[in-house]
Amino acid sequence: MLRIFLVISLFFLSALARENPFFPIASAQDVPLTSNQVQMLPMLKRATLTLPSTARTIQSVTVAYKNLDGSIVQKKVIIKNRVDWHLPIFISQNYNIAHVATNSDVKKIASLPFIAFFGDKKRVKIVTKDKLLRNFLLVKPQRIVCDFKRSTDIGSYIKRANKGSLFTKIKVGTHKGYYRVVIELDGYYRYKLKHITDGYMITLL
């Protein structure tokens, strides 16, 4: 009798060890996957809001936005203006969908005998034959760092970009066996670096 009681007890203990013992343990294929891939959403053109006929004043506007780290934050703007409910309210940015960056938009930012920098609204083209050893992002201030293989002794070079550019400053400094390019930004961004025929292209995201 004692032996039967022990067997039954062991069965129930093993059953409680899993959430549901009557279904097989999930395999690796059953476990949901997560990804830190950035979702590329379309640029904001215009959003429309229609008010009911009872509306007479607009008190405030609250916008919820997502940061680079995925956190959601709300920002409220106090307005307190009369409003005509017959007319829609628009949320928009000064963005021209017909504008596409072309070669005419690309401007030369800086150059040295072995490297040159060209930029447009959100891209920097680095023209060089030197091999890129590594690239990474640093903060305070936000900046992209690229190390290129070359033995040179140019000291240090600093070039400030034109006012209004997202790329505020380019610095070049030499180290043993390589030189470092630091591209300072006007705010917080992710970036994508792509190898192209005559060098590298950096695109801010």
PyMOL commands that set and color helices and strands:
alter all, ss='L'
color gray80, all
select helices_A, chain A and resi 2-16+28-30
alter helices_A, ss='H'
color red, helices_A
select strands_A, chain A and resi 46-49+57-66+72-82+89-92+107-112+115-119+123-127+132-138+143-149+156-160+167-175+178-185+191-196+199-204
alter strands_A, ss='S'
color yellow, strands_A
deselect
rebuild
show_as cartoon
